[in-house]
Amino acid sequence: MRYLNLNDIREHLNIDEWFHDDDYLIANIGEAVEDIVEHHIDDDLSALEDKNGDIPRPLIQAMLLLCGHFYANRESVAFGTPHEVPLAYNYLLDLFRRYNRRNSETNNCNCGGGN
């Protein structure tokens, strides 16, 4: 992981200091989340680094929220009636999303629908 670290994720997840059985899983989630966020905002996180190599805190918070989601929901099926928390992951990432890059590529796509 380049921007997240295991201790920060564990703290966000409220995992007790003595419990380390899930550390490998949590590290894998952290790695995946960094890649997912780069894809979501359609930009390299390194392009958003400041002079100290840090990225904006809203991006870190969004990544922690997504880590929490993947840790709590490890399967593709959920029971109950979950709903998205307003002003959470998508709100934070939309502050940094490069809409023009993906939209220009998608709008010029010949995707087989039409003439």
C-alpha positions in Angstrom: 0.0 0.0 0.0 1.3 3.4 -0.9 -1.1 5.7 0.9 -2.9 3.6 3.4 -1.2 1.6 6.1 -2.3 -1.4 8.1 -2.5 0.4 11.5 -4.8 3.2 10.1 -7.1 0.7 8.5 -7.2 -1.4 11.7 -8.0 1.7 13.7 -10.8 2.7 11.3 -12.2 -0.8 11.6 -12.1 -0.7 15.4 -10.0 -3.9 15.6 -8.5 -4.7 19.0 -4.7 -4.3 19.3 -4.3 -8.0 20.2 -6.3 -9.4 17.2 -4.1 -9.9 14.2 -5.7 -12.9 12.5 -7.2 -10.7 9.7 -4.1 -8.6 9.0 -3.4 -10.3 5.7 -7.0 -9.9 4.6 -7.0 -6.2 5.7 -3.7 -5.6 3.8 -5.2 -7.1 0.7 -8.3 -5.0 1.0 -6.1 -1.9 1.4 -4.1 -2.7 -1.8 -7.3 -3.3 -3.8 -9.0 -0.1 -2.5 -6.1 2.1 -3.6 -6.4 0.6 -7.1 -10.2 0.9 -7.1 -10.1 4.6 -6.1 -7.6 5.4 -8.8 -10.0 3.8 -11.3 -13.0 5.5 -9.8 -11.5 9.0 -10.1 -9.8 8.2 -13.4 -6.5 9.6 -12.2 -3.3 8.3 -10.6 -3.2 9.1 -6.9 0.4 10.1 -7.4 -0.8 13.0 -9.5 -2.6 14.4 -6.4 0.4 14.1 -4.1 1.7 17.2 -2.3 5.4 18.0 -1.9 5.5 15.6 1.1 4.1 12.7 -1.0 0.7 12.9 0.8 -2.7 12.8 -0.9 -5.7 14.9 0.2 -7.4 13.7 3.4 -10.8 13.2 1.7 -9.3 10.6 -0.5 -7.8 8.8 2.5 -11.2 8.9 4.2 -13.0 7.5 1.2 -10.5 4.7 1.0 -11.0 3.9 4.7 -14.8 3.9 4.2 -14.4 1.4 1.3 -12.0 -0.7 3.4 -14.7 -0.9 6.0 -17.3 -1.9 3.5 -15.2 -4.7 2.0 -14.2 -5.9 5.5 -17.8 -6.0 6.7 -19.3 -7.3 3.5 -16.9 -10.1 2.3 -19.5 -11.8 0.1 -21.5 -10.6 -2.9 -24.8 -11.3 -1.2 -26.2 -9.2 1.6 -29.2 -9.9 3.8 -31.3 -7.1 5.2 -31.9 -3.7 3.7 -28.6 -1.8 3.5 -28.5 1.7 2.1 -25.8 4.1 1.2 -24.8 6.6 3.8 -25.2 10.1 2.4 -22.1 12.2 1.8 -19.8 9.2 2.1 -17.5 7.4 -0.4 -19.0 8.7 -3.6 -19.2 12.2 -2.4 -15.6 12.3 -1.3 -14.3 10.8 -4.5 -16.4 13.0 -6.8 -14.4 15.9 -5.5 -11.4 14.5 -7.4 -12.9 12.7 -10.3 -11.7 13.6 -13.8 -15.0 13.4 -15.7 -13.7 14.8 -18.9 -11.2 12.0 -19.5 -13.5 9.0 -19.2 -16.5 10.8 -20.7 -14.6 11.8 -23.8 -13.4 8.2 -24.3 -16.8 6.7 -23.6 -18.8 9.2 -25.8 -16.6 8.3 -28.8 -17.0 4.6 -28.3 -18.6 2.5 -31.0 -20.2 0.1 -28.6 -22.5 -1.7 -31.1 -25.7 0.1 -30.2 -27.0 2.1 -33.1 -25.9 2.8 -36.7 
